[in-house]
Amino acid sequence: MASLVLVRHGQSQWNEKNIFTGWEDPDLTPRGEGEAIAAGLALKELGYQFDLMFTSILLRAKKTGELILKQLEQASLDKVEDKALNERDYGDLTGLNKDDARQKWGETQVHRWRRSFAISPPAGESLKNTAERVLLYFSKTILPFLKKNREIIVVAHGNSLRALVMQLDQLSPEEVIKLEIPTGVPICYQMDNQGKVLDKLIIDI
């Protein structure tokens, strides 16, 4: 069997301030670093040893991945960084406090941008757009390793990982908009050599 572990980065400085982050590049908070360390220790306890790590190009994901690998004593593991795994681009919402955005555009409109599947914020991406780039990258670049029974870890973001979970769990667009991916919580899949999910475990940290 192959293993695929998905981890959303630990809390970032903009998560803490309730700011739309998107492709901006804030660092982890001390709490976020602690979440990454806890994720690594939990994976170590379960016996994980990875063959390859994939991350976005953003600091909060890369740093979370590094802290996880340090706990696994795999700091020198090969890592592949790609912007295809970046967070959803929030366009004109980027850098705004979510409460300020609601005051500017109204609760209903901001909710529609955040929680619909196919509606984009101004100059930004919808979840559908995000899923298109993430799933293309997954099928072309990550899945071939899983078909060779490798142990793979992907450290990315709430929306890029929602897109992956949508495919792996066969969720509808209506189901995925309700899905929350917590920071620093490993989502572990066991898969056969055709990429079919055999088992799933969410590690309670």
C-alpha positions in Angstrom: 0.0 0.0 0.0 0.9 3.6 -0.5 0.6 6.3 2.2 -0.6 9.9 1.6 -0.5 12.3 4.5 -2.0 15.8 4.1 -1.2 18.5 6.7 -2.4 22.1 6.6 0.3 24.5 7.9 0.3 25.5 11.5 -1.4 28.8 12.5 0.1 31.7 10.7 0.5 35.3 11.8 -2.4 36.3 9.6 -4.6 33.4 10.7 -4.2 34.8 14.2 -5.3 38.2 13.1 -8.3 36.9 11.1 -6.9 38.2 7.8 -7.5 36.9 4.3 -4.0 35.5 3.4 -4.1 33.9 0.0 -0.7 34.0 -1.7 0.8 36.5 0.8 3.7 35.0 2.9 3.4 35.5 6.7 5.4 33.3 9.0 4.0 30.8 11.6 3.1 32.0 15.1 4.6 30.2 18.1 1.3 28.3 18.3 1.7 27.3 14.7 5.2 26.0 15.3 3.8 24.0 18.2 1.1 22.6 16.0 3.7 21.5 13.4 5.9 19.9 16.0 2.9 18.0 17.5 1.9 16.8 14.0 5.4 15.4 13.5 5.5 13.7 16.9 2.1 12.1 16.2 3.3 10.8 12.8 6.4 9.5 14.4 4.4 7.6 17.0 2.5 5.9 14.2 5.7 4.9 12.5 5.7 7.1 9.4 8.8 7.5 7.4 8.3 9.4 4.2 9.9 9.0 0.8 9.1 12.5 -0.4 7.5 15.7 0.7 5.5 18.2 -1.4 4.7 21.7 -0.2 3.5 25.0 -1.7 6.1 27.7 -2.2 4.8 29.7 0.8 6.8 30.0 4.0 4.1 28.8 6.4 3.8 25.5 4.6 7.5 25.0 4.0 8.3 25.8 7.7 5.5 23.4 8.9 7.0 20.7 6.7 10.5 21.2 8.0 9.3 21.1 11.6 7.4 17.8 11.0 10.4 16.2 9.3 12.7 17.3 12.2 10.5 15.3 14.6 10.7 12.3 12.3 14.5 12.7 12.1 14.1 13.1 8.3 15.3 16.7 8.0 17.3 15.8 4.8 14.3 14.3 3.0 13.8 15.4 -0.6 11.2 18.2 -0.9 9.3 19.5 -3.9 7.9 23.0 -3.8 5.3 24.1 -6.3 2.9 27.1 -6.5 0.2 24.7 -7.7 -0.3 23.7 -4.1 -0.5 27.4 -2.9 -3.5 28.6 -1.0 -6.5 30.0 -2.9 -5.8 33.5 -4.3 -8.3 35.8 -2.5 -7.7 38.7 -4.9 -9.0 42.0 -3.6 -9.8 40.4 -0.2 -6.1 39.6 0.4 -4.7 41.5 3.4 -8.1 42.5 4.7 -9.4 41.6 8.2 -12.5 39.4 7.6 -14.7 41.6 9.7 -13.6 44.7 7.8 -14.4 42.9 4.5 -17.9 42.2 5.8 -18.3 45.9 6.6 -17.1 46.8 3.1 -19.1 44.3 1.0 -21.7 43.0 3.4 -22.0 39.7 5.3 -23.9 37.9 2.5 -21.5 38.8 -0.3 -18.4 37.9 1.7 -20.0 34.6 2.8 -20.8 33.9 -0.9 -17.2 34.5 -1.9 -15.8 32.4 0.9 -18.2 29.4 0.8 -19.5 29.0 -2.7 -17.7 26.5 -4.9 -17.6 28.5 -8.2 -17.9 32.2 -7.3 -14.6 34.1 -7.2 -13.9 37.2 -5.1 -12.8 40.2 -7.2 -9.5 39.5 -9.0 -9.2 36.1 -7.1 -9.9 32.4 -7.4 -13.0 30.4 -6.6 -12.6 27.0 -4.9 -13.3 25.5 -8.3 -10.3 27.4 -9.8 -8.1 26.2 -6.9 -9.2 22.6 -7.3 -8.5 22.7 -11.0 -4.8 23.5 -10.5 -4.3 21.4 -7.4 -5.9 18.3 -8.9 -4.0 18.6 -12.2 -0.7 18.8 -10.2 -1.8 15.9 -8.0 -2.6 13.6 -11.0 0.5 14.4 -13.0 3.1 14.7 -10.2 2.1 13.1 -6.9 -0.1 10.2 -7.9 2.6 8.4 -9.9 4.6 8.1 -6.7 1.6 6.7 -4.9 1.2 4.1 -7.7 4.7 3.0 -6.8 3.6 2.4 -3.1 5.6 5.4 -1.8 4.9 7.2 1.5 4.2 10.8 0.6 3.4 13.9 2.7 1.8 17.0 1.3 2.0 20.2 3.5 -0.2 22.9 2.0 -3.2 25.1 2.8 -6.9 25.0 3.8 -8.3 25.4 0.3 -5.7 23.5 -1.7 -6.1 20.6 0.7 -9.9 20.8 0.6 -9.6 20.3 -3.2 -7.5 17.1 -2.6 -9.9 15.8 0.0 -12.8 16.5 -2.3 -11.4 14.1 -4.8 -10.1 11.5 -2.4 -13.3 11.4 -0.4 -15.5 11.8 -3.5 -17.3 14.8 -2.1 -19.8 16.9 -4.1 -19.3 20.7 -4.5 -22.1 21.1 -1.9 -20.3 18.9 0.6 -16.8 20.4 0.1 -17.9 23.9 0.9 -18.8 22.7 4.4 -15.5 21.0 4.9 -13.0 22.5 7.3 -9.3 21.6 7.4 -7.8 22.3 10.8 -4.3 23.7 11.1 -1.6 21.1 11.9 -3.8 18.0 11.9 -2.5 15.1 9.8 -5.1 13.5 7.5 -3.7 10.0 6.6 -4.8 7.9 3.6 -3.8 4.4 2.7 -4.1 3.8 -1.0 -3.6 0.9 -3.4 -1.3 1.0 -6.4 -4.1 2.5 -8.6 -4.6 5.4 -6.4 -7.8 4.2 -4.8 -8.4 5.1 -1.1 -8.4 2.0 1.1 -8.5 3.7 4.6 -8.4 7.2 6.1 -7.4 8.3 9.6 -7.5 11.9 11.0 -5.0 12.1 13.8 -6.6 13.8 16.9 -3.9 16.0 18.3 
